[in-house]
Amino acid sequence: MFDRSSANLGFAKQLAEDPATIAKFLLYTQGLDDAALGDYVGDGDEMCSQVLKCLVSTFNFRGMGFDDALRKFLSAFRLPGEAQKIERIMDAFSAQFYGNNPSSFRHSDTAFKLAYSVIMLNTDAHNPAIKASRKMTKEQFVRNNRGLDDDHDLPQEFLETIHDRIVANEIKMQPYKNDAGDKSILAYTNPHKQGWLKKESGRFKAWNERWFLLKDSCLYYLRKPPVWGADCELCGHIPLHTSLVARTTKDSEQPSFVLEMSNGSMLKTGKIEKRASVMKTTQVAQLRLLASSQNEAHEWVSAINNNVKALNDARNGLPAPEWTRPTASSAHVISSSTALPFAPAMQNKMNSLPVHATAGNLPSTSLSPQPQVCGASCQKLSAL
């Protein structure tokens, strides 16, 4: 591995004695066995424990969603099979996540227990040996995690979202990227609301299931939930306008709701034409969406209308409501958002948009976009 030059001999000595140097060597050296690396850092030996501590300290989870942080962490090595080693590794992860996001949970133990639960869910959901009829349901996952946060329940919507994201995107070994993927995934992190909805196709009047995400005064929809370490495909977005209204329908058989303009104008949306790789601007009288239940439909309507109200308040110079302002004591960083107050500044810059915009000016169809790019695209559409 090393030749006999004094420089390499000096590095070899440092590598053998300094946990931080060993951690960097294991993290950034290509060709190492991922399983052996996991076994090493999970060992109870004093040096191994110090190396694990140094390795975990290189990760920055600040502002990341919980399962995205876990995906990023597990991209560096493969979890060992021994329960005690897994426990040591998850304990180190939970301490780092809680340290980076102290308002996320009431106690660091919550992150530890939730990480274990997510790993079990990932194994259950993607193990082909487990029959579909025996896989963990969303209701079971929520029930299994009751009282997890220092004898308090985590928000049901938060747990249901984690279940949906894990089932849709397996946690896999990914090439280690350190912070390279953070800026892109943070564009979709901490939305006001997210989840599966069915969108009515304009051409064939069929229902297509998409992952909807409300953030930065814009409603995005993707084929699958965006997660760290995996490409995500943005299908389109609906910019929130000050005249936009969301309302539930009177259809008793289907829990649907519609988006429309209160002033009678056409609703402008952006849709990516995959073959031509362009964002096409379309205009519709109303957009109909189908939720999984009447309660879910009402929650979406409330979330969208609250965002529109905040947009109007910001335009009129009124202070942002409490739920849009970041605070040190906010209960769950996973479900908070801080981007909405910046929307008015972006709106003043956007005055026009051609009917067809090139993909280079708008969010990529294969990678998560930068938050500023997404916001600009939405404001361009809403300014038309």
Secondary structure, 3 states (H helix, E strand, C coil): CCCCCHHHHHHHHHHHHCHHHHHHHHHHCCCCCHHHHHHHHCCCCHHHHHHHHHHHHCCCCCCCCHHHHHHHHCCCCCCCCCHHHHHHHHHHHHHHHHHHCCCCCCCHHHHHHHHHHHHHHHHHHHCCCCCHHHCCCHHHHHHHCCCCECCECCCHHHHHHHHHHHHHCCCCCCCCCCCCCHHHHCCCCCCCEEEEEEEECCCCCCEEEEEEEEECCEEEEECCCCCCCCCCCEEEEEECCCCEEEEECCCCCCCEEEEEECCCCCEEEEEEECCCCEEEEEEECEEEEECCCHHHHHHHHHHHHHHHHHHHHHHCCCCCCHHHCCCCCCCCHHHCCCCHHHHHHHHHHCCCCCCEEEHHHCCCCCCCCCHHHHHHHHHHHHCC
